[in-house]
Amino acid sequence: MCGRYVIVQKIEKIERRFNVQADFGAWLPNFNVGPTTLAPIISSDSPNKLQLGSFGFSPNWDTKKLILNAREDKLLTSKEWKSASAHRRCLVIADCFYEGPEKEKLSKTFLVYLEDQQRPFAFAGIYNDLEKNGETMRSFAIITTTPSKVMGLIGHHRSPVVLNPSDYNDWLTPNQDLFKYTDCLKNNINELQNAYPVSKDVKSVQNNNRKLIDPIGERLIPAYNYSVINTPHLTGMGSSKRNARE
């Protein structure tokens, strides 16, 4: 399950990368996005807008329910997901995410990122709108699929779908054949992932600082020296060039 992730890029960079305009003001880097956290998404009903949604899908028939992940293989048959996958899809913007083995979970935490500085990227997501106290609340879930190589090394049986950038438009375009959307999910770039162990402090959503992404061990897939600058704990994730040298 993908229940925690990181998004620390400046809004201006997200806007340029996804060709959108933010509909909210100030944004603070978030090193520990968890359940009910507001985080940036791009939805199929407003594909040119960057907006905030609440992490954790709340279905209309059970507003107290909070679902973080939706299984790819149940999107077309599950009561929770069938309507959303057909009509309410979104890009969930992220820099990297946390995962642990099925047994230890986040007590043995790894930070999973994409090689070659591919950040921010987009998870495949679905969303729902609920009316509460006269206001509309938009909630979202991240779609998961079979494990990538790195997730297998971590010891987890699922992997969040990281969409290929070439599929962003198709994922957000309404009124297509549903099989077009499943093709987007299968064309993911999950095999570009690598990971390294980090502090289990991420277990508490109250902890939210740059130290959460600092490595405490080696990468699961060894990298050559020339690619070290691409790991997300360096300049692109909130540290300075001087820190990168230390």
Secondary structure, 3 states (H helix, E strand, C coil): CCCEEEECCCHHHHHHHHCCEECCCCCCCEEEECCCCEEEEEECCCCCEEEEEEECECCCCCCCCCECEEEHHHCCCCCCCHHHHHHCEEEEEECEEEECCCCCHHHHCEEEEECCCCCCEEEEEEEEEEEECCEEEEEEEEEEECCCHHHHHHCCCCEECECCHHHHHHHHCCCCCHHHHHHHHHCCCHHHEEEEECCHHHHCCCCCCHHHHCCCCCCCCCCCHHHHHHCCCCHHHCCCHHHHHC
